[in-house]
Amino acid sequence: MIVPARTRSSWLSGPPAIVAVGWFCVALAASALGAFRTPPGAPPVALALAAGVPPLTVLVLAVCSSRFRAWARSLELRFLTLLQTWRVAGLAFLALAAVDALPAGFALPAGLGDVAIGLTAPLVAAFVVDRANRVFVAWTALGIADLILAVTLGVLYSASPAGLLRADLDTGLMSTLPMSLVPAFGVPITLVAHLLSLIRLSGR
């Protein structure tokens, strides 16, 4: 199935692009102002809201709004898939773990999972989309699971009351720039892209 190029342009130049740019600017400003820094012993509420509200909003809209579903089903699946390529930046987690800036129990699974999804995204876009829906759903599920695992481990290794796995090193670095942009912007927008892909696929 060939999807018209206008679906790409509607994403890149229409309201979705404005929302994405605005979202990034808000996340950047909040990070610069220290809004995501959490005192030891306090839960990371602000960071949790930044990471969780956008994908939850998409889920609510997908259930409640036929207009939103119609828009999502007009998007190009290959384009949504290629958006995951940026996750090769997960190599940064591995580098930070190597210099003891992040706990290995968090950084290694999060980094390796991101790199695996990022490296395979072009292959999935080229050889799986429009050919093997079950394989695409499985790959998407792995991508979502990786994000959920990374967020969960980030909390478990944090200095918050939920930091059950924390030892001498915690994930406090993830609440300050530039790393705070990962949970505040990178994780939710990547998860949104996965969800939009599943909505797009459900419309076939």
C-alpha positions as CSV (number, residue, x, y, z in Angstrom):
1,M,0.0,0.0,0.0
2,I,1.5,3.3,-1.0
3,V,0.6,6.3,1.3
4,P,0.6,9.8,-0.3
5,A,3.5,12.0,0.6
6,R,1.1,14.5,2.1
7,T,1.0,12.4,5.2
8,R,4.6,13.1,5.8
9,S,4.2,16.8,5.2
10,S,1.2,17.0,7.4
11,W,3.3,15.6,10.2
12,L,6.3,17.7,9.6
13,S,4.7,21.1,8.9
14,G,1.2,20.9,10.5
15,P,0.0,21.0,14.1
16,P,1.9,17.8,15.1
17,A,5.2,19.5,14.3
18,I,4.2,22.6,16.2
19,V,3.2,20.5,19.2
20,A,6.5,18.5,19.1
21,V,8.6,21.7,18.9
22,G,6.7,23.3,21.6
23,W,6.9,20.2,23.7
24,F,10.7,20.1,23.3
25,C,11.0,23.8,24.2
26,V,8.9,23.3,27.4
27,A,11.0,20.3,28.4
28,L,14.2,22.2,27.7
29,A,13.1,25.3,29.7
30,A,11.8,23.2,32.6
31,S,15.1,21.3,32.7
32,A,17.1,24.5,32.6
33,L,15.0,25.9,35.5
34,G,15.7,22.7,37.5
35,A,12.0,21.6,37.5
36,F,12.9,18.0,37.2
37,R,15.5,17.9,40.0
38,T,14.1,15.9,42.9
39,P,15.4,16.2,46.5
40,P,16.7,13.0,48.0
41,G,13.9,10.9,49.4
42,A,11.2,12.7,47.3
43,P,9.4,11.0,44.4
44,P,10.2,12.3,40.8
45,V,6.7,13.6,40.2
46,A,7.6,16.2,37.6
47,L,9.7,13.9,35.5
48,A,7.0,11.2,35.8
49,L,4.3,13.6,34.5
50,A,6.6,14.7,31.7
51,A,7.2,11.1,30.6
52,G,3.7,9.8,31.1
53,V,1.2,12.4,30.2
54,P,1.8,12.6,26.4
55,P,1.5,8.8,25.7
56,L,-1.5,8.6,28.1
57,T,-3.1,11.5,26.2
58,V,-2.6,9.6,22.9
59,L,-4.2,6.5,24.4
60,V,-7.2,8.5,25.6
61,L,-7.6,10.2,22.2
62,A,-7.3,6.9,20.4
63,V,-10.2,5.5,22.4
64,C,-12.4,8.6,22.5
65,S,-11.8,10.5,19.3
66,S,-12.7,9.0,15.9
67,R,-11.2,12.2,14.3
68,F,-7.8,11.5,16.0
69,R,-7.9,7.9,14.9
70,A,-8.6,9.0,11.3
71,W,-5.6,11.4,11.5
72,A,-3.3,8.7,12.9
73,R,-4.3,6.3,10.2
74,S,-3.4,8.8,7.6
75,L,0.3,8.8,8.7
76,E,3.0,6.9,6.9
77,L,4.0,3.8,8.8
78,R,7.5,3.8,7.4
79,F,8.1,7.4,8.5
80,L,6.8,6.6,12.1
81,T,9.2,3.6,12.1
82,L,12.2,5.6,11.0
83,L,11.6,8.0,13.8
84,Q,12.9,5.3,16.1
85,T,16.3,5.4,14.5
86,W,17.4,8.3,16.9
87,R,17.5,5.7,19.7
88,V,21.0,4.7,18.6
89,A,21.8,7.7,20.9
90,G,21.4,5.2,23.7
91,L,25.1,4.6,23.3
92,A,25.4,7.6,25.6
93,F,24.0,5.5,28.4
94,L,26.8,2.9,27.8
95,A,29.4,5.7,27.9
96,L,28.1,7.2,31.1
97,A,28.0,3.8,32.8
98,A,31.6,3.2,31.7
99,V,32.7,6.3,33.6
100,D,30.5,5.6,36.6
101,A,28.2,8.5,36.0
102,L,25.1,6.2,35.9
103,P,24.5,2.8,37.5
104,A,25.2,0.0,35.1
105,G,22.0,-1.9,36.2
106,F,20.0,1.0,34.7
107,A,22.3,2.2,31.9
108,L,23.2,-1.1,30.2
109,P,19.7,-2.5,29.7
110,A,18.3,1.0,28.7
111,G,21.2,1.7,26.4
112,L,21.4,-1.7,24.7
113,G,17.7,-1.8,24.2
114,D,17.6,1.6,22.6
115,V,20.6,0.8,20.3
116,A,19.0,-2.4,19.2
117,I,15.7,-0.7,18.3
118,G,17.5,2.2,16.7
119,L,19.7,0.0,14.5
120,T,16.9,-2.2,13.4
121,A,14.4,0.6,12.7
122,P,15.6,1.2,9.1
123,L,15.5,-2.5,8.4
124,V,12.0,-2.8,9.7
125,A,10.9,0.2,7.7
126,A,12.5,-1.3,4.5
127,F,11.6,-5.0,4.8
128,V,8.8,-5.5,7.3
129,V,6.4,-2.6,6.9
130,D,3.6,-3.6,4.5
131,R,4.9,-7.2,4.4
132,A,4.7,-8.8,7.9
133,N,2.3,-7.1,10.2
134,R,2.9,-9.6,13.0
135,V,6.6,-9.1,12.9
136,F,6.1,-5.3,13.0
137,V,3.8,-5.6,16.0
138,A,6.4,-7.8,17.8
139,W,9.1,-5.3,17.1
140,T,7.0,-2.4,18.2
141,A,6.1,-4.3,21.4
142,L,9.8,-4.8,22.1
143,G,10.4,-1.1,21.5
144,I,7.6,-0.2,24.0
145,A,8.9,-2.7,26.5
146,D,12.4,-1.3,26.3
147,L,11.1,2.2,27.1
148,I,9.0,0.9,30.0
149,L,11.9,-1.1,31.4
150,A,14.2,1.9,31.1
151,V,11.8,4.2,33.0
152,T,11.2,1.5,35.6
153,L,14.9,0.9,36.2
154,G,15.4,4.7,36.3
155,V,13.0,4.9,39.2
156,L,14.4,1.7,41.0
157,Y,17.9,3.1,40.8
158,S,16.9,6.7,41.9
159,A,17.3,8.4,45.2
160,S,13.5,8.4,45.7
161,P,11.6,6.1,48.1
162,A,11.1,3.7,45.2
163,G,14.9,3.4,44.6
164,L,15.0,-0.2,45.9
165,L,18.0,-1.1,43.7
166,R,20.1,2.1,44.4
167,A,23.5,1.6,45.9
168,D,26.3,4.1,45.9
169,L,25.3,5.5,42.5
170,D,21.8,6.7,41.5
171,T,20.1,8.0,38.4
172,G,20.1,11.7,39.6
173,L,22.0,12.6,36.4
174,M,18.8,11.9,34.5
175,S,17.0,14.9,36.1
176,T,19.6,17.5,34.9
177,L,20.5,18.8,31.4
178,P,21.2,17.4,29.0
179,M,20.1,13.9,30.1
180,S,16.8,15.2,31.5
181,L,15.6,15.7,27.9
182,V,15.6,11.9,27.5
183,P,12.8,11.1,30.0
184,A,11.1,14.5,29.6
185,F,11.0,14.5,25.7
186,G,12.8,11.6,24.1
187,V,11.0,8.7,25.9
188,P,7.4,10.1,25.6
189,I,7.7,11.2,21.9
190,T,9.2,7.8,21.0
191,L,6.5,6.0,22.8
192,V,3.9,8.2,21.1
193,A,5.4,7.3,17.7
194,H,5.1,3.6,18.7
195,L,1.4,4.1,19.7
196,L,0.6,6.0,16.5
197,S,2.2,3.1,14.5
198,L,-0.1,0.6,16.2
199,I,-3.2,2.9,15.6
200,R,-2.1,3.3,11.9
201,L,-1.7,-0.5,11.5
202,S,-5.1,-1.1,13.1
203,G,-6.8,0.9,10.3
204,R,-5.8,-1.5,7.6
